[in-house]
Amino acid sequence: MKFSKLILFLLLLGAALSFLYPFYWMILASLTPESQIGQLGVIPKELTFSNYTLMFSKIPIWRSLLNSTIVAGCSTLGVLIFGSMAGYSLAKLQFRGQGLLFLLIIFTMTLPFQITLIPNYILMVKFRWVDTMAALIIPALNNAFAILMFRQAFKSIPNDLIDAARIDGCSELRIIFQILWPNIIPSIITVAILTFMNSWNDVLWPLIVIRDEQLMTMPQLVTLFAVGGRAEAQLGVKLASAVLLALPIIIAYAIFQKHFIQSMASSGLKG
């Protein structure tokens, strides 16, 4: 038994190291002089912040960081609010066409984003939201995965709790946000992390609706910086921008990973 556990531990350790090594190399290379990146091993010969300094001088990275934080933060908050309201109505309310509506929501999860790309862009033009934050935030509020997660989380809560809250005079919104939310914290954190991550990493949609550099998100600006020639084929500078791009997601996951894993393990799609 001990030998089998040792083998399993070694296999898991090898898998973890193979997954983490590219990130380790990326961070190390971003701190290595450009001339030494080609000979970079496990331990660097020299460390420098010149790649980061050069990147800061070439692009408004801090402005794009603020833009990404605003867009991802507002999108995440909106998805939590509207997704929980929709999930609650599908889980605890009874109305005509409820089953059909749920099936349609599930169906939208199977559609690739590229199918709705042109219609969404036409709507942004008609609403005059091109080159505004609204074009990045409002389309992201329609999140079928969040609705599904909240529906499953709310279905696991006894109806007696909701009935007692109604007897006490609570409105439906108060039931959702004051009574039910504290009971589904892992699901809320899971939806928040995934929504924030998807919004933060999105490149295609911002490239289409945002042209003003002062409004560009960080992934959009980093992509244009890396492939548009402004990095001048300097690998260290490109890697420095990639490290800054990945850092917020890594920090967020490291803080909330316990709740994230707990929710993913207990949110079976039942009912």
C-alpha positions as CSV (number, residue, x, y, z in Angstrom):
1,M,0.0,0.0,0.0
2,K,2.8,2.4,0.9
3,F,4.6,1.6,-2.4
4,S,1.5,2.3,-4.4
5,K,1.0,5.6,-2.6
6,L,4.7,6.5,-3.3
7,I,4.2,5.8,-7.0
8,L,1.0,7.9,-7.1
9,F,2.8,10.7,-5.3
10,L,5.7,10.6,-7.8
11,L,3.3,10.6,-10.8
12,L,1.4,13.6,-9.4
13,L,4.6,15.4,-8.6
14,G,5.9,14.9,-12.1
15,A,2.6,16.1,-13.6
16,A,2.7,19.2,-11.4
17,L,6.3,20.0,-12.3
18,S,5.6,19.6,-16.0
19,F,2.7,22.0,-15.7
20,L,4.5,24.6,-13.6
21,Y,7.8,24.6,-15.4
22,P,6.6,26.7,-18.4
23,F,5.4,29.4,-16.0
24,Y,8.7,29.2,-14.1
25,W,10.6,29.6,-17.3
26,M,8.5,32.5,-18.5
27,I,9.0,34.4,-15.3
28,L,12.8,33.6,-15.3
29,A,13.2,34.6,-18.9
30,S,11.5,37.9,-18.3
31,L,14.1,38.7,-15.7
32,T,17.0,37.5,-17.9
33,P,19.0,39.8,-20.3
34,E,17.9,39.4,-23.9
35,S,21.3,38.0,-24.9
36,Q,21.1,35.2,-22.4
37,I,17.6,33.9,-22.9
38,G,18.7,31.4,-25.5
39,Q,21.1,29.7,-23.0
40,L,18.7,29.9,-20.0
41,G,18.7,26.9,-17.8
42,V,17.0,26.0,-14.5
43,I,19.0,28.6,-12.7
44,P,19.7,32.0,-14.3
45,K,23.2,33.5,-14.5
46,E,22.0,37.1,-14.2
47,L,18.8,38.8,-13.3
48,T,17.6,42.2,-14.5
49,F,14.4,44.3,-14.6
50,S,15.4,45.9,-17.9
51,N,12.7,44.0,-19.9
52,Y,10.0,45.4,-17.6
53,T,11.5,48.9,-17.7
54,L,11.6,48.8,-21.5
55,M,8.0,47.5,-21.7
56,F,6.7,50.3,-19.5
57,S,8.4,52.8,-21.7
58,K,6.8,51.4,-24.9
59,I,3.1,50.9,-24.0
60,P,0.7,52.4,-21.4
61,I,0.6,49.1,-19.5
62,W,-0.8,50.6,-16.3
63,R,-3.7,52.3,-18.1
64,S,-4.6,49.0,-19.7
65,L,-4.3,47.2,-16.4
66,L,-6.8,49.7,-14.9
67,N,-9.1,49.2,-17.9
68,S,-9.0,45.4,-17.6
69,T,-9.6,45.6,-13.9
70,I,-12.7,47.8,-14.4
71,V,-14.1,45.7,-17.3
72,A,-13.4,42.3,-15.5
73,G,-14.7,43.6,-12.2
74,C,-17.9,45.1,-13.5
75,S,-18.5,42.0,-15.7
76,T,-18.0,39.7,-12.8
77,L,-20.3,41.7,-10.5
78,G,-23.0,41.9,-13.1
79,V,-22.8,38.2,-13.9
80,L,-23.1,37.3,-10.2
81,I,-26.1,39.6,-9.7
82,F,-28.1,38.7,-12.9
83,G,-26.9,35.1,-13.0
84,S,-28.1,34.4,-9.5
85,M,-31.5,36.1,-10.2
86,A,-32.0,34.0,-13.3
87,G,-30.8,30.8,-11.6
88,Y,-33.1,31.4,-8.6
89,S,-36.1,31.9,-10.9
90,L,-35.3,28.6,-12.7
91,A,-34.7,26.7,-9.5
92,K,-37.4,28.0,-7.1
93,L,-40.1,29.7,-9.1
94,Q,-42.8,28.1,-11.2
95,F,-43.9,29.7,-14.5
96,R,-45.0,28.6,-17.9
97,G,-42.2,27.7,-20.3
98,Q,-39.6,27.3,-17.5
99,G,-38.3,24.0,-18.8
100,L,-38.0,25.3,-22.4
101,L,-36.2,28.4,-21.2
102,F,-33.7,26.3,-19.3
103,L,-33.1,24.1,-22.4
104,L,-32.5,27.2,-24.5
105,I,-30.0,28.5,-22.0
106,I,-28.2,25.2,-22.1
107,F,-28.3,25.3,-25.9
108,T,-26.6,28.7,-26.0
109,M,-23.6,27.1,-24.2
110,T,-23.0,24.9,-27.2
111,L,-22.7,27.8,-29.6
112,P,-19.2,29.1,-30.4
113,F,-18.7,32.8,-29.8
114,Q,-17.8,33.4,-33.4
115,I,-21.4,32.7,-34.5
116,T,-22.8,35.7,-32.5
117,L,-19.8,37.9,-33.2
118,I,-21.2,39.8,-36.1
119,P,-24.7,40.3,-34.7
120,N,-23.2,41.5,-31.4
121,Y,-20.9,44.0,-33.3
122,I,-23.9,45.3,-35.3
123,L,-25.7,45.9,-32.0
124,M,-22.7,47.7,-30.6
125,V,-22.6,50.0,-33.7
126,K,-26.4,50.8,-33.5
127,F,-26.1,51.5,-29.8
128,R,-23.0,53.7,-30.4
129,W,-21.1,51.7,-27.9
130,V,-18.0,51.1,-30.1
131,D,-14.9,52.5,-28.3
132,T,-16.7,52.5,-24.9
133,M,-16.5,50.3,-21.9
134,A,-20.1,49.4,-22.3
135,A,-19.2,47.3,-25.4
136,L,-16.9,45.2,-23.2
137,I,-19.1,44.9,-20.1
138,I,-22.8,44.6,-21.1
139,P,-22.5,41.7,-23.6
140,A,-20.5,39.7,-21.0
141,L,-23.5,39.9,-18.5
142,N,-25.3,37.1,-20.4
143,N,-23.5,34.1,-19.0
144,A,-25.3,30.8,-19.4
145,F,-22.7,28.9,-17.3
146,A,-23.3,31.2,-14.3
147,I,-27.1,30.7,-14.6
148,L,-26.6,26.9,-14.6
149,M,-24.3,27.0,-11.6
150,F,-26.6,29.2,-9.6
151,R,-29.6,27.1,-10.5
152,Q,-27.9,23.9,-9.3
153,A,-26.7,25.6,-6.1
154,F,-30.2,27.0,-5.3
155,K,-31.9,23.6,-6.0
156,S,-29.8,22.1,-3.2
157,I,-31.3,24.6,-0.6
158,P,-34.5,23.5,1.1
159,N,-37.7,25.3,0.1
160,D,-38.5,25.6,3.8
161,L,-35.8,28.2,4.2
162,I,-37.3,30.3,1.4
163,D,-40.9,29.9,2.7
164,A,-39.8,31.0,6.2
165,A,-38.2,34.1,4.7
166,R,-41.3,34.9,2.7
167,I,-43.4,34.6,5.9
168,D,-41.1,37.1,7.5
169,G,-41.8,39.5,4.7
170,C,-38.6,39.2,2.7
171,S,-38.8,40.1,-1.0
172,E,-37.5,37.7,-3.6
173,L,-34.4,39.9,-4.1
174,R,-33.7,40.0,-0.4
175,I,-34.1,36.2,-0.3
176,I,-31.5,35.8,-3.0
177,F,-28.9,38.2,-1.8
178,Q,-29.3,38.0,2.0
179,I,-30.7,34.5,2.7
180,L,-29.4,32.3,-0.1
181,W,-26.0,33.9,-1.1
182,P,-24.4,33.1,2.3
183,N,-25.3,29.4,1.8
184,I,-23.6,29.1,-1.6
185,I,-20.3,30.9,-1.1
186,P,-18.2,28.3,-3.0
187,S,-20.5,28.5,-6.0
188,I,-20.3,32.3,-6.0
189,I,-16.5,32.2,-5.8
190,T,-16.3,29.7,-8.6
191,V,-18.5,31.7,-10.9
192,A,-16.6,34.9,-10.0
193,I,-13.2,33.4,-10.7
194,L,-14.2,31.9,-14.0
195,T,-16.0,35.0,-15.1
196,F,-13.2,37.3,-14.1
197,M,-10.7,35.0,-15.8
198,N,-12.7,34.8,-19.1
199,S,-13.2,38.6,-19.1
200,W,-9.6,39.3,-18.3
201,N,-8.2,37.0,-21.0
202,D,-10.6,38.0,-23.7
203,V,-8.7,39.4,-26.8
204,L,-10.9,38.9,-29.9
205,W,-13.9,40.9,-28.8
206,P,-11.9,43.9,-27.5
207,L,-9.9,43.9,-30.8
208,I,-13.2,44.3,-32.7
209,V,-14.9,47.0,-30.6
210,I,-12.0,49.0,-29.1
211,R,-9.7,51.1,-31.3
212,D,-8.6,53.8,-28.8
213,E,-5.4,52.9,-27.1
214,Q,-6.5,54.6,-23.9
215,L,-9.4,52.2,-23.7
216,M,-7.7,49.0,-24.6
217,T,-7.6,46.2,-22.1
218,M,-4.4,44.6,-21.0
219,P,-4.7,41.4,-23.1
220,Q,-5.6,43.4,-26.2
221,L,-2.7,45.8,-25.7
222,V,-0.2,43.0,-24.9
223,T,-1.3,41.1,-28.0
224,L,-0.9,44.2,-30.3
225,F,2.4,44.9,-28.6
226,A,3.8,41.3,-29.1
227,V,2.6,40.8,-32.7
228,G,2.4,44.4,-33.9
229,G,6.1,45.1,-34.0
230,R,6.4,47.5,-31.1
231,A,8.3,44.9,-29.1
232,E,10.9,44.9,-31.8
233,A,11.3,41.1,-31.7
234,Q,12.6,41.3,-28.2
235,L,11.5,38.0,-26.5
236,G,12.3,39.2,-23.0
237,V,10.0,42.3,-23.3
238,K,7.2,40.1,-24.7
239,L,7.6,37.7,-21.8
240,A,7.5,40.5,-19.3
241,S,4.2,41.7,-20.6
242,A,2.9,38.1,-20.5
243,V,3.9,37.8,-16.8
244,L,2.0,40.9,-15.9
245,L,-1.0,39.7,-17.8
246,A,-1.1,36.3,-16.0
247,L,-0.2,37.6,-12.5
248,P,-3.8,38.8,-11.4
249,I,-5.4,35.5,-12.4
250,I,-2.7,33.5,-10.5
251,I,-3.1,35.6,-7.4
252,A,-6.9,35.3,-7.5
253,Y,-6.8,31.6,-7.9
254,A,-4.2,31.1,-5.2
255,I,-6.4,33.0,-2.7
256,F,-9.7,31.3,-3.6
257,Q,-8.6,27.9,-4.7
258,K,-10.1,26.1,-1.6
259,H,-13.6,27.4,-2.4
260,F,-13.1,26.9,-6.1
261,I,-12.2,23.2,-5.7
262,Q,-15.0,22.6,-3.1
263,S,-17.6,24.0,-5.4
264,M,-16.5,22.1,-8.5
265,A,-16.5,18.9,-6.5
266,S,-19.9,19.4,-5.0
267,S,-21.9,21.1,-7.9
268,G,-23.1,17.9,-9.7
269,L,-25.6,18.8,-12.3
270,K,-28.6,17.1,-10.7
271,G,-32.2,17.9,-11.0
